[in-house]
Amino acid sequence: MLELRGIDTFYGRSQVLFGMELEVGTGQVASLMGRNGMGKTTTVRTIMGLVRPAAGSVRFDGRELTEQPAYRIAQLGLGLVPEGRQIFPNLTVRENLVATASKGQGSEPWTLPRVYHLFPRLEERQRSMGDQLSGGEQQMLAIGRALMTNPRLLILDEATEGLAPLIRAEIWHCLADLKATGQSILVIDKNITALAEICDRHYIVEKGHLVWTGNSDELRADEEIQHRYLGI
């Protein structure tokens, strides 16, 4: 579904990504891991057209994305839950959800009732303004807002960063439910245990270079990789 090949990305004269490679198949969940400042968010920004690569290819269902504007990439079926959530603070929960909603295809498109079923707390707070929500509620809202675009691929940048343990557990449970429905997901997070439970494949980036890729069993078994690149 998603393929990155040989991606070089710069900010000004500073190169951030060096030949980045990544794949997410239909119905798969993949992780992108690494310490802070290693290029994970830049990879996401490159995929979403928020920064253009100097070299390489980003393809989604065989379609080249590197020349597409960001809004068109979203329309093609990529939904982003950005780092920092970036919800609309002066809109209600309901308004946040419907603001970017798009008509879904298939037998079970994402609708308000379906999002409220996934996150009952959002239904309880649907008349609250975005800036009145807790951090966990804002993250649920950011996920729900992305789902309301009916994405074929959902991308989460720092899925559970800064959240209380109970909220983190709820987010991971919801992601597992999404995987069970066949939703394709690319997730960035630091919780190796949770990622190993849910993901089919893992990619580790270090200083903009892809340094390791493998499945969950291989990740669990390779303690040296965890210590060297993930700070365990």
Short mmCIF file of the C-alpha atoms (twelve columns), coordinates in Angstrom:
data_MODEL
# 
_entry.id   MODEL 
# 
loop_
_atom_site.group_PDB 
_atom_site.id 
_atom_site.type_symbol 
_atom_site.label_atom_id 
_atom_site.label_alt_id 
_atom_site.label_comp_id 
_atom_site.label_asym_id 
_atom_site.label_seq_id 
_atom_site.Cartn_x 
_atom_site.Cartn_y 
_atom_site.Cartn_z 
_atom_site.pdbx_PDB_model_num 
ATOM 1   C CA . MET A 1   0.000   0.000   0.000  1 
ATOM 2   C CA . LEU A 2   2.685   2.517   1.051  1 
ATOM 3   C CA . GLU A 3   6.262   2.377   -0.224 1 
ATOM 4   C CA . LEU A 4   9.175   4.709   0.508  1 
ATOM 5   C CA . ARG A 5   12.284  4.166   -1.586 1 
ATOM 6   C CA . GLY A 6   15.563  6.042   -1.269 1 
ATOM 7   C CA . ILE A 7   14.093  9.131   0.404  1 
ATOM 8   C CA . ASP A 8   16.463  12.047  1.044  1 
ATOM 9   C CA . THR A 9   14.844  14.986  2.844  1 
ATOM 10  C CA . PHE A 10  16.406  18.317  3.763  1 
ATOM 11  C CA . TYR A 11  15.476  21.317  5.875  1 
ATOM 12  C CA . GLY A 12  17.366  24.065  4.112  1 
ATOM 13  C CA . ARG A 13  20.919  22.763  3.720  1 
ATOM 14  C CA . SER A 14  20.610  20.255  6.556  1 
ATOM 15  C CA . GLN A 15  19.883  16.712  5.430  1 
ATOM 16  C CA . VAL A 16  17.550  14.846  7.792  1 
ATOM 17  C CA . LEU A 17  16.687  11.619  5.919  1 
ATOM 18  C CA . PHE A 18  19.265  9.532   4.069  1 
ATOM 19  C CA . GLY A 19  17.851  6.926   1.684  1 
ATOM 20  C CA . MET A 20  14.862  6.159   3.906  1 
ATOM 21  C CA . GLU A 21  12.979  2.938   3.073  1 
ATOM 22  C CA . LEU A 22  9.648   1.778   4.491  1 
ATOM 23  C CA . GLU A 23  6.620   -0.321  3.511  1 
ATOM 24  C CA . VAL A 24  3.126   -0.791  4.909  1 
ATOM 25  C CA . GLY A 25  0.956   -3.463  3.316  1 
ATOM 26  C CA . THR A 26  -2.811  -3.538  3.113  1 
ATOM 27  C CA . GLY A 27  -4.238  -4.484  6.503  1 
ATOM 28  C CA . GLN A 28  -0.821  -4.312  8.166  1 
ATOM 29  C CA . VAL A 29  0.321   -2.342  11.191 1 
ATOM 30  C CA . ALA A 30  3.912   -1.082  11.048 1 
ATOM 31  C CA . SER A 31  5.942   0.904   13.567 1 
ATOM 32  C CA . LEU A 32  8.603   3.551   13.075 1 
ATOM 33  C CA . MET A 33  10.898  3.779   16.081 1 
ATOM 34  C CA . GLY A 34  13.982  5.671   17.208 1 
ATOM 35  C CA . ARG A 35  15.128  8.218   19.739 1 
ATOM 36  C CA . ASN A 36  13.967  11.824  19.613 1 
ATOM 37  C CA . GLY A 37  15.294  13.869  16.717 1 
ATOM 38  C CA . MET A 38  16.234  10.895  14.538 1 
ATOM 39  C CA . GLY A 39  13.894  11.604  11.632 1 
ATOM 40  C CA . LYS A 40  10.607  9.895   12.478 1 
ATOM 41  C CA . THR A 41  8.393   12.972  12.229 1 
ATOM 42  C CA . THR A 42  10.262  14.131  9.117  1 
ATOM 43  C CA . THR A 43  9.440   10.769  7.544  1 
ATOM 44  C CA . VAL A 44  5.758   11.331  8.306  1 
ATOM 45  C CA . ARG A 45  5.898   14.909  7.002  1 
ATOM 46  C CA . THR A 46  7.508   13.643  3.803  1 
ATOM 47  C CA . ILE A 47  4.806   11.020  3.324  1 
ATOM 48  C CA . MET A 48  2.058   13.590  3.854  1 
ATOM 49  C CA . GLY A 49  3.559   16.148  1.467  1 
ATOM 50  C CA . LEU A 50  4.308   18.683  4.199  1 
ATOM 51  C CA . VAL A 51  7.959   18.643  3.148  1 
ATOM 52  C CA . ARG A 52  9.213   17.501  -0.247 1 
ATOM 53  C CA . PRO A 53  12.091  15.033  -0.588 1 
ATOM 54  C CA . ALA A 54  15.140  15.947  -2.635 1 
ATOM 55  C CA . ALA A 55  15.400  12.383  -3.922 1 
ATOM 56  C CA . GLY A 56  13.507  9.104   -3.812 1 
ATOM 57  C CA . SER A 57  9.946   7.934   -4.199 1 
ATOM 58  C CA . VAL A 58  6.827   7.814   -2.002 1 
ATOM 59  C CA . ARG A 59  4.127   5.657   -3.553 1 
ATOM 60  C CA . PHE A 60  0.630   4.916   -2.303 1 
ATOM 61  C CA . ASP A 61  -1.211  2.155   -4.155 1 
ATOM 62  C CA . GLY A 62  1.301   2.630   -6.947 1 
ATOM 63  C CA . ARG A 63  0.656   6.381   -7.234 1 
ATOM 64  C CA . GLU A 64  3.628   8.706   -6.815 1 
ATOM 65  C CA . LEU A 65  3.019   11.218  -4.003 1 
ATOM 66  C CA . THR A 66  6.147   13.363  -4.032 1 
ATOM 67  C CA . GLU A 67  4.664   15.935  -6.435 1 
ATOM 68  C CA . GLN A 68  1.196   15.947  -4.875 1 
ATOM 69  C CA . PRO A 69  0.039   18.755  -2.541 1 
ATOM 70  C CA . ALA A 70  -0.712  17.770  1.052  1 
ATOM 71  C CA . TYR A 71  -4.486  18.168  0.704  1 
ATOM 72  C CA . ARG A 72  -4.520  15.825  -2.288 1 
ATOM 73  C CA . ILE A 73  -2.498  13.199  -0.411 1 
ATOM 74  C CA . ALA A 74  -5.083  13.316  2.389  1 
ATOM 75  C CA . GLN A 75  -7.873  12.949  -0.179 1 
ATOM 76  C CA . LEU A 76  -6.192  9.830   -1.553 1 
ATOM 77  C CA . GLY A 77  -6.769  8.108   1.780  1 
ATOM 78  C CA . LEU A 78  -3.967  8.942   4.223  1 
ATOM 79  C CA . GLY A 79  -5.168  10.124  7.632  1 
ATOM 80  C CA . LEU A 80  -2.722  11.737  10.071 1 
ATOM 81  C CA . VAL A 81  -2.849  11.968  13.849 1 
ATOM 82  C CA . PRO A 82  -0.050  14.540  14.263 1 
ATOM 83  C CA . GLU A 83  2.396   14.921  17.105 1 
ATOM 84  C CA . GLY A 84  0.898   17.385  19.570 1 
ATOM 85  C CA . ARG A 85  -2.671  16.449  18.470 1 
ATOM 86  C CA . GLN A 86  -3.362  19.856  16.852 1 
ATOM 87  C CA . ILE A 87  -7.096  19.749  17.410 1 
ATOM 88  C CA . PHE A 88  -9.147  22.913  16.888 1 
ATOM 89  C CA . PRO A 89  -9.306  24.466  20.386 1 
ATOM 90  C CA . ASN A 90  -12.238 26.783  19.667 1 
ATOM 91  C CA . LEU A 91  -14.483 24.099  18.174 1 
ATOM 92  C CA . THR A 92  -16.520 21.563  20.106 1 
ATOM 93  C CA . VAL A 93  -15.664 17.890  20.051 1 
ATOM 94  C CA . ARG A 94  -18.468 17.270  17.563 1 
ATOM 95  C CA . GLU A 95  -17.386 20.182  15.372 1 
ATOM 96  C CA . ASN A 96  -13.793 18.900  15.372 1 
ATOM 97  C CA . LEU A 97  -15.000 15.515  14.163 1 
ATOM 98  C CA . VAL A 98  -17.229 16.770  11.363 1 
ATOM 99  C CA . ALA A 99  -14.935 19.594  10.221 1 
ATOM 100 C CA . THR A 100 -12.741 17.334  8.073  1 
ATOM 101 C CA . ALA A 101 -15.109 14.391  7.588  1 
ATOM 102 C CA . SER A 102 -15.308 12.838  4.160  1 
ATOM 103 C CA . LYS A 103 -17.644 10.276  2.688  1 
ATOM 104 C CA . GLY A 104 -16.383 6.767   3.222  1 
ATOM 105 C CA . GLN A 105 -16.577 3.793   0.941  1 
ATOM 106 C CA . GLY A 106 -17.189 0.190   1.823  1 
ATOM 107 C CA . SER A 107 -19.652 -1.463  4.154  1 
ATOM 108 C CA . GLU A 108 -18.582 0.320   7.371  1 
ATOM 109 C CA . PRO A 109 -17.586 3.948   6.790  1 
ATOM 110 C CA . TRP A 110 -16.557 6.049   9.773  1 
ATOM 111 C CA . THR A 111 -19.427 8.144   11.102 1 
ATOM 112 C CA . LEU A 112 -20.034 10.056  14.327 1 
ATOM 113 C CA . PRO A 113 -21.871 7.123   15.965 1 
ATOM 114 C CA . ARG A 114 -19.034 4.764   15.051 1 
ATOM 115 C CA . VAL A 115 -16.371 7.105   16.460 1 
ATOM 116 C CA . TYR A 116 -18.447 7.563   19.623 1 
ATOM 117 C CA . HIS A 117 -18.694 3.776   19.940 1 
ATOM 118 C CA . LEU A 118 -14.882 3.518   19.701 1 
ATOM 119 C CA . PHE A 119 -14.386 6.409   22.159 1 
ATOM 120 C CA . PRO A 120 -17.476 6.744   24.397 1 
ATOM 121 C CA . ARG A 121 -15.780 9.589   26.284 1 
ATOM 122 C CA . LEU A 122 -16.003 11.749  23.156 1 
ATOM 123 C CA . GLU A 123 -19.766 11.353  23.057 1 
ATOM 124 C CA . GLU A 124 -19.949 12.421  26.688 1 
ATOM 125 C CA . ARG A 125 -17.841 15.504  25.909 1 
ATOM 126 C CA . GLN A 126 -19.226 16.233  22.433 1 
ATOM 127 C CA . ARG A 127 -20.370 19.754  23.382 1 
ATOM 128 C CA . SER A 128 -17.103 20.641  25.138 1 
ATOM 129 C CA . MET A 129 -14.584 22.885  23.424 1 
ATOM 130 C CA . GLY A 130 -11.333 21.339  22.293 1 
ATOM 131 C CA . ASP A 131 -9.262  23.317  24.783 1 
ATOM 132 C CA . GLN A 132 -11.429 22.050  27.664 1 
ATOM 133 C CA . LEU A 133 -10.351 18.431  27.136 1 
ATOM 134 C CA . SER A 134 -7.658  16.517  28.965 1 
ATOM 135 C CA . GLY A 135 -4.588  15.366  27.048 1 
ATOM 136 C CA . GLY A 136 -6.013  11.871  26.721 1 
ATOM 137 C CA . GLU A 137 -9.354  13.155  25.474 1 
ATOM 138 C CA . GLN A 138 -7.569  15.367  22.951 1 
ATOM 139 C CA . GLN A 139 -5.658  12.353  21.635 1 
ATOM 140 C CA . MET A 140 -8.882  10.376  21.300 1 
ATOM 141 C CA . LEU A 141 -10.347 13.335  19.436 1 
ATOM 142 C CA . ALA A 142 -7.327  13.560  17.134 1 
ATOM 143 C CA . ILE A 143 -7.667  9.859   16.298 1 
ATOM 144 C CA . GLY A 144 -11.413 10.175  15.812 1 
ATOM 145 C CA . ARG A 145 -10.967 13.208  13.565 1 
ATOM 146 C CA . ALA A 146 -8.491  11.282  11.390 1 
ATOM 147 C CA . LEU A 147 -10.857 8.312   11.198 1 
ATOM 148 C CA . MET A 148 -13.691 10.598  10.076 1 
ATOM 149 C CA . THR A 149 -11.711 11.199  6.883  1 
ATOM 150 C CA . ASN A 150 -12.193 7.445   6.271  1 
ATOM 151 C CA . PRO A 151 -8.482  6.824   5.665  1 
ATOM 152 C CA . ARG A 152 -7.155  3.724   3.982  1 
ATOM 153 C CA . LEU A 153 -3.916  4.267   5.919  1 
ATOM 154 C CA . LEU A 154 -3.906  5.802   9.405  1 
ATOM 155 C CA . ILE A 155 -0.632  7.402   10.562 1 
ATOM 156 C CA . LEU A 156 -0.086  8.202   14.241 1 
ATOM 157 C CA . ASP A 157 2.912   10.325  15.252 1 
ATOM 158 C CA . GLU A 158 3.666   9.706   18.968 1 
ATOM 159 C CA . ALA A 159 0.471   7.773   19.609 1 
ATOM 160 C CA . THR A 160 0.599   7.809   23.428 1 
ATOM 161 C CA . GLU A 161 3.262   10.361  24.363 1 
ATOM 162 C CA . GLY A 162 2.555   12.200  27.602 1 
ATOM 163 C CA . LEU A 163 -0.614  10.274  28.424 1 
ATOM 164 C CA . ALA A 164 -1.554  8.641   31.720 1 
ATOM 165 C CA . PRO A 165 -1.072  4.848   31.856 1 
ATOM 166 C CA . LEU A 166 -4.805  4.075   31.805 1 
ATOM 167 C CA . ILE A 167 -5.329  6.309   28.767 1 
ATOM 168 C CA . ARG A 168 -2.344  4.741   27.010 1 
ATOM 169 C CA . ALA A 169 -3.859  1.313   27.569 1 
ATOM 170 C CA . GLU A 170 -7.158  2.511   26.106 1 
ATOM 171 C CA . ILE A 171 -5.428  3.902   23.015 1 
ATOM 172 C CA . TRP A 172 -3.545  0.637   22.438 1 
ATOM 173 C CA . HIS A 173 -6.777  -1.318  22.883 1 
ATOM 174 C CA . CYS A 174 -8.486  0.879   20.276 1 
ATOM 175 C CA . LEU A 175 -5.592  0.448   17.848 1 
ATOM 176 C CA . ALA A 176 -5.850  -3.319  18.265 1 
ATOM 177 C CA . ASP A 177 -9.567  -3.065  17.495 1 
ATOM 178 C CA . LEU A 178 -8.789  -1.026  14.379 1 
ATOM 179 C CA . LYS A 179 -6.267  -3.630  13.242 1 
ATOM 180 C CA . ALA A 180 -8.904  -6.332  13.688 1 
ATOM 181 C CA . THR A 181 -11.143 -4.480  11.218 1 
ATOM 182 C CA . GLY A 182 -8.365  -4.519  8.608  1 
ATOM 183 C CA . GLN A 183 -7.275  -0.891  9.051  1 
ATOM 184 C CA . SER A 184 -3.740  -0.260  7.790  1 
ATOM 185 C CA . ILE A 185 -1.709  1.712   10.337 1 
ATOM 186 C CA . LEU A 186 1.747   3.295   10.622 1 
ATOM 187 C CA . VAL A 187 2.452   4.181   14.248 1 
ATOM 188 C CA . ILE A 188 5.283   6.055   15.953 1 
ATOM 189 C CA . ASP A 189 5.685   5.460   19.679 1 
ATOM 190 C CA . LYS A 190 8.300   4.583   22.288 1 
ATOM 191 C CA . ASN A 191 6.449   1.701   23.967 1 
ATOM 192 C CA . ILE A 192 8.295   -1.297  22.552 1 
ATOM 193 C CA . THR A 193 6.150   -3.826  24.421 1 
ATOM 194 C CA . ALA A 194 2.884   -2.404  23.090 1 
ATOM 195 C CA . LEU A 195 4.265   -2.008  19.567 1 
ATOM 196 C CA . ALA A 196 5.523   -5.593  19.550 1 
ATOM 197 C CA . GLU A 197 2.033   -6.796  20.470 1 
ATOM 198 C CA . ILE A 198 0.207   -4.974  17.694 1 
ATOM 199 C CA . CYS A 199 2.646   -4.474  14.804 1 
ATOM 200 C CA . ASP A 200 3.472   -6.817  11.945 1 
ATOM 201 C CA . ARG A 201 6.745   -5.065  11.110 1 
ATOM 202 C CA . HIS A 202 9.081   -2.533  12.701 1 
ATOM 203 C CA . TYR A 203 11.473  0.060   11.293 1 
ATOM 204 C CA . ILE A 204 14.172  1.740   13.393 1 
ATOM 205 C CA . VAL A 205 15.737  5.015   12.274 1 
ATOM 206 C CA . GLU A 206 18.959  6.520   13.606 1 
ATOM 207 C CA . LYS A 207 20.157  9.963   12.502 1 
ATOM 208 C CA . GLY A 208 17.974  9.762   9.422  1 
ATOM 209 C CA . HIS A 209 19.174  6.313   8.357  1 
ATOM 210 C CA . LEU A 210 17.118  3.121   8.431  1 
ATOM 211 C CA . VAL A 211 19.258  0.879   10.637 1 
ATOM 212 C CA . TRP A 212 17.015  -2.119  11.333 1 
ATOM 213 C CA . THR A 213 13.783  -3.736  10.192 1 
ATOM 214 C CA . GLY A 214 12.110  -6.938  11.295 1 
ATOM 215 C CA . ASN A 215 9.032   -8.518  12.852 1 
ATOM 216 C CA . SER A 216 7.996   -8.514  16.494 1 
ATOM 217 C CA . ASP A 217 9.652   -11.808 17.389 1 
ATOM 218 C CA . GLU A 218 12.939  -10.564 15.945 1 
ATOM 219 C CA . LEU A 219 12.622  -7.272  17.817 1 
ATOM 220 C CA . ARG A 220 11.943  -8.966  21.148 1 
ATOM 221 C CA . ALA A 221 14.880  -11.314 20.640 1 
ATOM 222 C CA . ASP A 222 17.427  -8.636  19.719 1 
ATOM 223 C CA . GLU A 223 18.251  -6.877  22.972 1 
ATOM 224 C CA . GLU A 224 21.386  -5.340  21.474 1 
ATOM 225 C CA . ILE A 225 19.304  -3.472  18.884 1 
ATOM 226 C CA . GLN A 226 16.955  -2.233  21.601 1 
ATOM 227 C CA . HIS A 227 19.841  -0.941  23.732 1 
ATOM 228 C CA . ARG A 228 21.768  0.581   20.839 1 
ATOM 229 C CA . TYR A 229 18.973  2.450   19.073 1 
ATOM 230 C CA . LEU A 230 16.004  2.698   21.435 1 
ATOM 231 C CA . GLY A 231 17.676  3.561   24.716 1 
ATOM 232 C CA . ILE A 232 16.349  0.565   26.625 1 
# 
